[in-house]
Amino acid sequence: MTAPMTHDEIRDLLAAEAAGVLDPAERAALTAHLEGCAECVDELRVLNDTASLLAYSAPVAELGTDASARMRARLVARAAADRAPVAAAFPALLVNAMATEPESVIPITRARRGGWGGWLAAAASLLLLLGIGTYAGRLRARVAELESATAALRSERGRLQGRVAENERTMASLSGPDVRVVTLAGGRTAPNGRMFWDPPTGRWTFFAHNLPAVRPGREYQLWLVTADHKISAGTFRPGPRGDAMVQAEYKLDPAALQAIAVTEEPAGGLPEPSGDIVLVGATAGG
């Protein structure tokens, strides 16, 4: 829904209205505003009078002899029709008045500009140009605003499309036909977790719950445990309710994984686990 135009915005439209360049929506807004604003009504009246002065700025053109004769003939015919009753009463007078020979035709020339007419036309042009310039500036600002809003919407659409694509990948990594699930549990505490591993894509999705908050300068580190290595799958901090989600991509031989573990380590993690095990879960063959 578009916000109503302000008084100043409406004033910017007045010169454009006098020049006849407003679009229907702008003219409707202006008309509604004029119903309750005597100031704008008066200003529009002045601008309309000013625009009418532009007629003085039309170029002077002299008609040729033929064109003058044709125009004179039309005027005489029109006068004859309008003065038919007079012709009936004074036929001789009218015939003499309308007698025209080709050589007697004097070319009709428009009145020359001069005196104050030209100056008034120039002043009117300047005034309208200033008003229309203000109107054009407002249009440019509106276009810039719309372009900025369009760019923001495109950016937001791209971000949402990225999230949708990522969610679809996550759903596939949780529900694919080859997905393996490893359940993790804490020792003496309540935390628990579950790892979803999709060997064909190498995607790992880990969920944990009821994890205690880590100490300052510390983080939890997730490990993929094989017979020979403990591979870091990333570090994380739980949320206020002890929940956490970690995603990683790492290709691993399905037969090599023996367990999943979570330890508490210095922030940023270590190449090898050094802290206490918080969660651990063995694979079916581990």
N, C-alpha and C positions, 0 to 999 in steps of 0.2 A: 504494500500500500504506500503510495507516494505522499509525503508530507505536504500540507498546504504551503503555497508560496508566500513568502513574507512580503511586507509592503515595499521594501527596497528591491526585491526581485521583480515585483510587478512593475515598479517604476522603470526598470531596465527594458521592459517590453513595450513601453509606450511609443518610443521612436520607431521600433520595428512595426508596430501596429499602424502608425501613420504612413509608413512606407509600404504596408500591405504584404509583409513577409512572414507573419506569424503562422505557425501550424494550427490545426483545429484545437488541439488540447491546450495550447498556450492561449489562444483566443478565448476559449471557454473559461479558463482561470482568470483571465483579465476581465472578462465581462462580469463574472461573479464578484470580483473585487470592486469594480467600479460602482456596483450597486450601493456600496456603503462607504465610499471614499471620495468625498468632494474634491480633495486636493488632486487626486489622479485624474478625475474627470476634467478639471480645469486645465491641467497640464496636457492631457490628450487633445483638448480642444485647441490649445495654442499650437501643438505640433501638427494637427490636421490643417489649421490655417497656414502654417509655415509650409507644409508640403504642397498646398495649392499654389503657393508662389513660384514653385518650380516650373510652372507653365511658361513663365517669362524666359526661362532659360532654353526654350526650344529653339533650334536653329532657324534663321531667317531664310525663307525660300521664295523666289519669284516665279510665278507661273508663266508659262509660255503663252504666245498669242492664241494658239488653238485651245489650250486648256482654259484660258481666260474667257474665250468666246463660249465654250461649252458651259462653263460655270455661270456666265451671264445669262445664257439662254435658259438654264434651269431656274435661275432666280426670277427672270421675267415671266416664265410660265407659272411659277408659284405665285408671283404677285398678281398675275392676271386672274388666276383661279380665286385668290383671296378677295380681289376687288371687282368681281363680276357685277355686283349691283351698281358700283360706281361707273363701270364701263357702259352700262345700259343708259345711265343718265347723261354721261359726258363722253360719247364715243370719240369725238375728234381729239379731245385732250389726251385721252389714253393712247390713241394710235400714234400721235406725235411723240409722246413720252417714250414709247417702246420701240421706235424706229431705230434700228441699229444696222450700220453697214460694217463689213469686215474691216475696212481700213480705219474705221472709227473706234475699233476696240482698243482700249488701253489695258495693257497687262495688269492684272491684279497682283498687288504685292502686299505681303503681310506688313503690319505695322512694325517699324523698326524698334528694336530695343533701345533704350536710352534713358536718361534721367535716373530716377530711383529704381525703376523696374529691374535693371540688371543687378544693381547692388542688393536689392531684396532677394532676388533669386540666388545670388551667391551666398548670402547670409543663411538663407533657408537650406541650401545644400550643405553648408558647413554644419549647421545645427543638426540636421538629420544624420549626417555622416558620423558626428560625435555620438549621437544616441545609438545608431546602429553598431558603431564600434564597440560600445559598452555591451550591447546585446551579443555581438559576436564573441567578445571575451568571455561572457558568461557561458555561451554554448561550448567554447573550447574547454572551460573548466569542467563543465558537465561531462564532456566526452572523455577528458582525462580521468575523471572520477569513475566513470563507467568502465573504462579500460582497466583501471586499477582493481575495481571490484571483480571484473571478469578474470583477471590474472589470479586473484586470490581464490576464486571459485575453481579455476582449473587446477591450481596447486592443491586445494583441499580434495578435489576429485581424484587427483593422482595419488594423494596420501591414502585415501579410503580404498582405492583400487589395490594399492600395495598391501593394505591390511587384509583385504578380502583374499587376495592371492596367498598371503602368508597363512591365514586361517585355514584355507583349503589344503595347503601343504601340511599343516599340523594335523588336520583331521585325517589326511591320508596316512600320515606317519603313526597315527593311533589306531587306525582301523583297517590297515592293509592286510591282505591275506597272509603275508609272511612276518607280520609284526610279532616280536617276542616280548614278554612282560616279565620283569624281575621285581619282586616285592622286597622292600627294605624295612627294617624295624630297628628301633633303638634298643639298647640294653636295659638299663634300669629306668629309663625315662619313657615318655609317651610318644616321642616323634615317630613318624612313619613316612614312607615314600614309595613311589612306584616309577620304574623306568620302562618306557616303551621304546623298543629298538627295532628299526626297520632295516635289516641287513642289505636288501637290494639297493636302497638309497643311501645307506650310512647315516640316517638321521636318528638322533637320540633325543627323546623328550622326557624330562624328569619332573615329577611333581612331589613336593614334600609338604607335610602338615605338622603343626604343633612343635616346630623347632624353637628352642629357646633363643633369645637374642644373643648375638655374639658380643664379645667384649670389645672395647675400643681398640682399634688397630688390628682387629682380627676379622676373618671371613671364613665361610664354609667353602670347602673345595671338594668337587665331585671327581671320583676316580673310576676308571674302567680297569678291572683287575684281570690280568692274564697270568699264565704260569710263570712268565719271565719279566713282566713289566706291570707297573701301575701307571696308567696313562691318564693325565689330567684332562677332564672334560669341562673345566671352567670353575670360576669361583662365584659366589653369590651371597647375598644377605637376605634373610627372610623378611616378610612384611610384618606390620604390627601384630598380626594374629598368628604369626609363626608359619605362614604359607610361603611357598617359593616355587618357581617354575624355571627350568633351565633347558635350553635347546642347544644342541651341538651336532656337528656333522663330522663323522670320522669312519672311514671304511675299516672294517675289522672282520677277520675270518669268523664266521658264526661258531666254529668249534673252539675258538681260542678263548672266548670270554668265560671267566670263572665266577666273577662276582662284581657287584657294584658297591662302592663305599663312599661315605661322606666323612671328612675329618675337619677339624677346626685348625686353621693355619693363619700365619701372618697375612695381612691384607695384600692382595695381588697373587697369592699362592706360591707354592714351592714346586720344584721339579719332582720331589719325592715326598710322600706323606710323612709328617713328623708329629702331628698332634693326635689327640684321642679320637677314636672312631665314634662318630655320633650316630650314623646309620650304616647298615650293611645288609646285603642280600645276595645269596648265592644263586647261580643259574642251576637249571635242572641237572646239568652234567658237571657242575662245579664242586 
